[in-house]
Structures are given as C-alpha cells and as structure tokens.
Amino acid sequence: MTSETLADRRIPAGNDFLAPEAVAALTPAELTARITALKPMIAAASAEAERLRRPVDEVWNALRATGYFYMYVPRRFGGLEFDPQAYIDATLEICEACPSTGWTASFAAEHNWLIAQFPEQTQAEVWGRTPYVIAPSVAAPPGKAVPVDGGFRISGRWKFGTVVMHADWVMLNAMQDMGEGKPPVVRMMLARAEDVKVLDTWFMSGMAATGSNDIVAEDLFIPEAYSFVVSEVRTGRGNGSRLHDNPLYAAPMLPQLCVTAALPSVGAAKAAVELGRKRLTVHTKMGGQSTQVDKPAAQMRLARADLMVRSAELSIRQAADKNLTLSRLSDEEQLPHRLRLRAQIAYAVSQCLEAVRICCDSSGSGIYAMDNPMQRILRDIEVMASHIVYDMDVSTELHGRSMVGLAPNSLLT
C-alpha cells in the first residue's frame, strides 16, 4: 500500500436531510432563490476553499440545507426529479459565486442521475439509506474487476475524484476481462466511501478547491447488483431508461456529463464579465486622463465577452434539451448527434475561456493580485477547459469525421 498522506475527508453524518414533505413542496424557482441567497457566502469563502483544497464545510452544509442535492433523485425515491433547465438555473448561481465549489456541487447533484442507472434493488437500498448520494464518479485510469461468487473484487487507483472530500459513496470504473479475443467490459462499481482510501494528491494551480484527490481500492468486494455496464448507459439504454418514466434517465451519458462539467465555465465567465464591467469604471491606464469606461475599445471588448458567455449558455441549454431526445434513435442514428453535442459543448466552454481572457486583458495588471477574484477565475477556467471532453481538437475531429461518414477514432463517445 502507498505511504502517501491520506486526505482529511468529511464523510457526511447523515443527520441533516430535509423532511420528505419539505422536499415535495420545493419548486425550481424556490430552489434557485435559496441558492441565490447563498451567493455572497459562497463568494466570500472562495479564497479559503482554495487554501483548504476543498469546499468550505459551512458552505457545503448550507448547500445541503437548500435541497439542491435532491435535484436528480427520482420522485419515486423521494427526490425532486427536476429537468435539466431547472438544474442549470440553480447550478449557475453557485458557479458564479465560486467556480470550484460549483464544479464540486454540480457533480455531486448530477451523480444521483448515475445512481438511477444501477439495478432497481440497488437504487431502493441506496436511497433508502440516504435520500440523496454524495459520490464521485471516476473513470481513469480504470481499475480491475475480477468476477467472484456474487459479484466482483476490484482494485485500482483512480485520479480526479471530484466530490470525494464530502462523499458517503464512491463510483469507480473497472475493467472486466472477458477472455481471449474478446474486448473487456467496463463496469461502474458503487462502494461506500469508508471502504476506500483517499490520498491527498490534489495540488493544482486552478480548481484547487474541488478536492479531486486520488481514490484507492484494494481487493474490494462489490456485489453484482452494485454495478452496471457503462456501454448501455452511454446510449441511454441503461436501467434508468427502463425503471423511470422520464426521458432524463434515458439521456445518453456523455452529453449529460458534458453539460454538467460545462456549467462552472459559464458561471466563471459570467462572474468575470461583471468584475470586468466594474473594473472599467475605476481603471485608468498609466498616462491616461480618463477611466477605461469611456474608451470605445474597452466597451467593445466588454460587449464581446458578454455576448460570448450568453451564446455559450444558450448553446449548453440547447444541448441539454436535445440530449433528452436521443434515446428514441437507434445507436447508429444517435451517434452523430452525441458527437455533435460533445463538440458543441466544448466550443461553448472555449467561448467562456476566451471571454474570461478578454476581461482579464482589459482590466490591467492589478487583477493578478492574489486577493483579486479575477485571477482565481482565470486559473480555474483554464484548468476546467483542459478536461478531455473539452479538447477542441479531439471533439471537432470526432464531429468532422461523423459529418463525412467516418467512424469515430476514440472510445469517448
């Protein structure tokens, strides 16, 4: 076993859940209003979250109290089952206040959608134990799954464990060897958080507050019912599509996850535009006689950044709605749409990154002071945009190949 330092996790005590009647009464507008009311608190804690390399406990507990994490839990199990637009509305409020906290919270809420892809028995057991789940879902590098009586034994070390610092469960991808000449099967495995080790490895220049540390499992038994085959969910054919009468749970997996991961970029860019707007009213370049607010070039840069962010948000919202319709198509028919949505969302993220850079370039060197939130936004969004699903070369190549009738040259579709 590695001798690396273990992370200082916050496994939930599970004593702060909302009463069922309070959840049932919660509307999308009320939930968003509750999140909006927390924005000053979230923003004020963003520097401390970066120092701690995880969301601040007081902020996380306040988010739990809003009902946000019930968002994608099916109604039959006591959740809200809100649609993607309601999810986007609430999530963007967090992301504007602190992109790193927003990244972590958005995945924590969205990963309940993944729980809905496990067998019915497992969903009933998990949501019977806690009304929502806080769990990372980690894919790379995949672990190893060895079949045994009643399930699998898995071992591995997974990177980028976003959500793990406040998790009560973990979801881990593992490869099952199917024998000579047959491709391996990738399974998503569900385990209790206390059954894995979390290593203190997350030292990053941006997105530091996500606490996305490495997760280690050694010969851990996973009952078969606590796994699902990832390829089925990739096309919207998983358990969720059969168990829940809502197209949300039949949405193909990758565009669904891409939408979630894109929202912190939109929130970061919105915050940068507002900071940039305020900066223009006070910023005078050396040797100048007036503030930048009077300069047409500065006005045009601000407007361009604003329009880029607005366009990106609209594109992501459209992609979220379109993804709900794809499971009606055959696997062959939906593939070009999945590839286009991935590229469309990646392009939206690139627009947000460019908008933040424009705001920074227009604001002078003062924004690089460590107590200025603009520099943290820039560092955060640069790390966000480096995520593999937002690689513009990869995503546009896949879309372009599809447009000319060529098969994808990547497994990440």
Secondary structure, DSSP 4 states (H G I P E B T S, - for coil): ---SPBP------S--PPPHHHHHT--HHHHHHHHHHHHHHHHHTHHHHHHHTS--HHHHHHHHHHTGGGTTS-GGGT-----HHHHHHHHHHHHHH-HHHHHHHHHHHHHHHHHTTS-HHHHHHHHHHSSS----EEEEEEEEEEEETTEEEEEEEES--TTGGG-SEEEEEEEEP--TTS--EEEEEEEEGGGSEEE-----SSSGGG---EEEEEEEEEEGGGEEEHHHHHTT-SHHHHH-SSGGGGS-HHHHHHHHHHHHHHHHHHHHHHHHHHHHTT---TT-SS-GGG-HHHHHHHHHHHHHHHHHHHHHHHHHHHHTTGGGS-HHHHHHHHHHHHHHHHHHHHHHHHHHHHHHHTT-GGGGSTT-HHHHHHHHHHHHHTSGGG-HHHHHHHHHHHHTTPPPS-S--
